[in-house]
């Protein structure tokens, strides 16, 4: 989804459509978070699936989060300039008041940007945890002589012929 489309949705008051369109990604992130919170011991296949799915979610949500963050700055600055131009004098207390009004005016956009940004961060963190867990499992199984499928390698002992 392009920033132009996102801006149009916001300006038209249809930001809920953006949420509805991306709800499946939020739910998928929450599902993986619940599995990790629940302490479910995930195997290599589940960890790989977790990384793939959350990377996909991050890929979808990150551009939206970036767009919303840029829009937040733009709209706050626009509101602040509008408020400051209405002031008769350019006093510090007036500037602070204008800045506060601008933040209030853009508070809904701040919440939207925060939702998408935080879910993107959650994806990044969960992928990192899954990578660490997968590496630890691989090392543990390597030390035990167990391969990725859980089968133990059959090693043949060589008999020495020199009598030792």
Order of alpha helices (4+ residues) and beta strands (2+ residues): alpha-alpha-alpha-alpha-alpha
